[in-house]
């Protein structure tokens, strides 16, 4: 497979670094273009991959093309290259937010093979959670290959496109909520005498370990909560205090607010 990236932002470069680190593809089979030839050459040299002279040249070379530009730029590029994409029968992967499979087909062709992917910001450390879905022209083998590609920078879930809003809340926006939770815990540590940097690291490590416990254990989060809480102990006292302030309901409300706003933005 020859893989082409149109765009070289943080998401694209993180994916490329992951592909190279895991030896998913040789550097000779990864191509990139950006808005300027000078920038393209610089990025390609820094990453050790190949540069293409133009978007059209990249599409001629690559059998799989990832459109990794800002959402307002993607329609312009796809409309310009629609005939070539159809002619080449390339698999088009879009990581541009806000574009549905239907939008992407309208911008290209009803014959275009399309996969929509939504990674989250943790792609930069190889811990992304990505959602994928393909149009009716994508085969299972092609979708499995796209999943394998994004698994090198985290984990991938195939979900229906109608559920992408829910995924955005759970995986796309939740890192910010988690950072807020970590910061709140660290400030409590500071209030009680710990240096901020130390308190932040302790809180972050505790969250990291707890998340790994959920992933590795067959227990539900509630089961794990019960294991931590001793009768009449400190943990149950803290949990009761959190629930008195509607902690769980507040988290759910925050996620639902992101879903509502996503609906508003799509019009």
C-alpha positions in Angstrom: 0.0 0.0 0.0 1.2 3.5 -0.9 -0.3 6.0 1.6 -0.7 9.7 0.9 -1.5 12.5 3.3 -3.0 15.7 2.1 -2.1 18.0 5.0 0.6 17.9 7.6 -0.9 19.2 10.9 -0.4 17.7 14.3 -2.8 14.8 13.7 -1.2 13.8 10.4 2.4 14.0 11.7 1.5 12.0 14.8 -0.1 9.3 12.7 2.9 9.2 10.3 5.3 8.9 13.3 3.3 6.1 14.7 3.3 4.2 11.3 7.0 4.5 11.1 7.7 3.6 14.7 5.6 0.4 14.4 7.0 -0.4 10.9 3.5 -0.5 9.6 4.7 1.0 6.3 8.2 1.8 5.0 9.0 5.5 4.7 9.3 5.0 0.9 5.6 4.3 0.7 4.3 7.3 2.7 3.8 10.6 0.8 2.7 14.0 1.9 1.6 17.4 0.4 0.8 20.7 2.1 -0.3 24.1 1.1 3.3 25.0 -0.1 6.0 23.0 -1.8 8.6 24.5 0.6 6.7 23.4 3.7 6.0 20.0 2.1 9.7 19.4 1.5 10.6 20.5 5.1 8.0 18.2 6.7 8.9 15.3 4.5 12.6 15.7 5.3 11.9 16.0 9.0 9.8 12.8 9.0 12.0 10.9 6.6 9.1 10.3 4.1 8.3 11.2 0.5 7.0 14.5 -0.8 4.6 15.0 -3.7 4.7 18.1 -5.9 0.9 18.6 -5.7 -2.3 17.0 -4.5 -2.8 15.6 -7.9 0.6 14.0 -8.0 0.0 12.5 -4.6 -3.3 11.0 -5.7 -1.6 9.5 -8.8 0.9 7.8 -6.6 -1.1 6.7 -3.6 -3.8 4.1 -3.5 -5.0 5.3 -0.1 -5.4 9.0 0.5 -5.9 10.6 3.9 -7.4 14.1 3.8 -6.0 15.7 7.0 -6.7 19.4 6.5 -9.0 21.8 8.3 -12.8 21.2 7.7 -13.3 24.4 5.7 -10.4 23.5 3.3 -11.3 19.8 2.7 -14.3 20.6 0.4 -12.2 22.8 -1.8 -9.4 20.2 -2.3 -11.9 17.3 -2.7 -13.9 19.2 -5.3 -10.7 20.0 -7.2 -9.5 16.4 -7.2 -12.8 14.5 -7.6 -12.2 13.3 -11.2 -8.7 12.0 -10.4 -9.9 10.3 -7.2 -12.6 8.5 -9.1 -10.3 7.6 -12.0 -7.6 6.2 -9.6 -10.3 4.3 -7.5 -8.4 5.4 -4.4 -9.7 4.7 -0.9 -10.3 8.1 0.6 -9.9 8.5 4.4 -11.2 11.7 6.0 -10.1 12.8 9.4 -11.7 16.3 8.8 -14.4 16.9 11.4 -17.9 17.9 10.5 -18.0 16.1 7.1 -20.4 13.2 6.8 -20.0 10.3 4.4 -22.8 11.9 2.4 -20.9 15.2 2.3 -17.8 13.5 1.2 -19.6 11.6 -1.6 -21.1 14.8 -2.9 -17.7 16.4 -2.9 -16.1 13.5 -4.8 -18.3 10.9 -6.5 -21.0 8.3 -5.9 -18.4 5.8 -6.9 -15.8 7.0 -4.3 -14.7 4.5 -1.6 -14.8 6.6 1.6 -13.9 5.9 5.2 -14.6 8.5 7.9 -12.2 8.4 10.9 -12.3 10.5 14.1 -9.2 10.2 16.2 -8.8 12.2 19.4 -5.9 14.4 20.5 -4.1 11.6 22.3 -2.9 10.4 18.9 0.2 12.5 19.6 1.3 10.0 22.3 0.1 6.9 20.5 -3.0 6.6 22.8 -5.7 7.8 20.5 -9.3 6.4 20.6 -10.5 6.5 17.0 -14.0 5.8 15.5 -14.3 4.6 11.9 -17.1 4.0 9.5 -17.1 3.4 5.8 -19.6 3.9 3.0 -21.4 1.1 1.1 -18.5 0.7 -1.4 -15.9 -0.1 1.3 -15.2 -3.8 1.7 -14.6 -5.5 5.1 -11.0 -6.0 4.1 -10.5 -2.3 3.3 -12.1 -1.2 6.6 -10.0 -3.7 8.5 -6.9 -2.2 6.9 -7.9 1.3 7.9 -8.6 0.1 11.5 -5.1 -1.6 11.5 -3.6 1.7 10.3 -5.1 3.7 13.1 -4.5 1.0 15.7 -0.8 1.9 15.5 -1.6 5.1 17.3 -4.1 3.8 19.8 -7.4 1.8 19.6 -10.1 1.8 17.0 -13.8 1.2 17.2 -16.1 0.6 14.2 -19.4 2.4 14.9 -22.4 3.6 12.9 -22.0 7.2 11.6 -25.2 8.2 13.6 -23.3 7.4 16.8 -20.3 9.7 16.0 -21.7 12.5 18.1 -21.8 10.3 21.1 -18.3 9.2 20.3 -17.2 12.8 20.1 -18.4 13.4 23.6 -17.0 10.3 25.1 -13.6 10.3 23.3 -13.1 13.7 21.7 -14.2 16.1 24.4 -13.6 13.9 27.5 -9.8 14.5 27.6 -10.6 18.1 28.5 -13.0 16.9 31.2 -10.3 14.6 32.5 -7.7 17.4 32.6 -10.2 19.4 34.6 -10.7 16.6 37.1 -6.9 16.1 37.4 -6.4 19.8 38.0 -9.2 19.9 40.6 -7.6 17.0 42.5 -4.1 18.6 42.3 -5.5 21.9 43.7 -7.0 20.0 46.6 -3.5 18.6 47.1 -2.1 22.1 47.1 -4.8 23.3 49.5 -3.6 20.7 51.9 0.1 21.4 51.6 1.6 19.6 48.5 3.5 21.5 45.8 1.4 22.0 42.6 3.7 20.1 40.3 3.9 17.1 42.6 0.2 17.1 43.3 -0.5 17.2 39.5 1.7 14.3 38.8 0.2 12.2 41.7 -3.3 13.0 40.5 -2.4 12.2 36.8 -0.7 8.9 37.8 -3.7 7.9 39.9 -6.1 8.6 37.0 -3.8 6.7 34.6 -3.6 3.6 36.8 -7.3 3.7 37.5 -8.2 3.8 33.8 -5.8 0.9 33.1 -7.5 -1.1 35.9 -10.9 -0.6 34.2 -9.4 -1.8 30.9 -7.6 -4.8 32.3 -10.2 -6.0 34.8 -13.4 -7.9 34.2 -15.0 -5.9 37.0 -17.2 -2.9 36.2 -16.2 0.5 37.5 -18.9 0.1 40.3 -17.3 -3.2 41.3 -13.9 -1.5 41.5 -15.4 1.4 43.6 -16.7 -1.1 46.1 -13.3 -2.7 46.4 -11.7 0.6 47.2 -14.4 1.7 49.8 -13.9 0.3 53.3 -16.9 0.5 55.6 -16.9 3.8 57.4 -13.7 4.8 55.6 -12.2 7.8 54.0 -13.1 6.9 50.4 -16.8 6.3 50.9 -16.9 9.7 52.8 -15.4 11.4 49.8 -17.8 9.6 47.3 -20.8 10.6 49.4 -19.6 14.2 49.3 -19.2 14.1 45.5 -22.6 12.7 45.0 -24.1 15.3 47.4 -22.9 17.8 44.8 -24.4 15.7 41.9 -21.0 14.6 40.5 -22.2 11.8 38.2 -25.2 13.9 37.0 -22.8 16.8 36.3 -20.5 14.6 34.2 -23.4 13.3 32.2 -24.8 16.8 31.7 -21.4 17.9 30.4 -21.3 15.1 27.8 -24.8 15.8 26.7 -24.0 19.5 26.3 -21.2 18.6 23.8 -23.6 16.4 21.8 -26.1 19.2 21.7 -23.5 21.7 20.6 -22.2 19.3 17.9 -25.8 19.1 16.5 -26.0 22.9 16.5 -22.7 23.2 14.6 -23.8 20.8 11.9 -27.0 22.8 11.5 
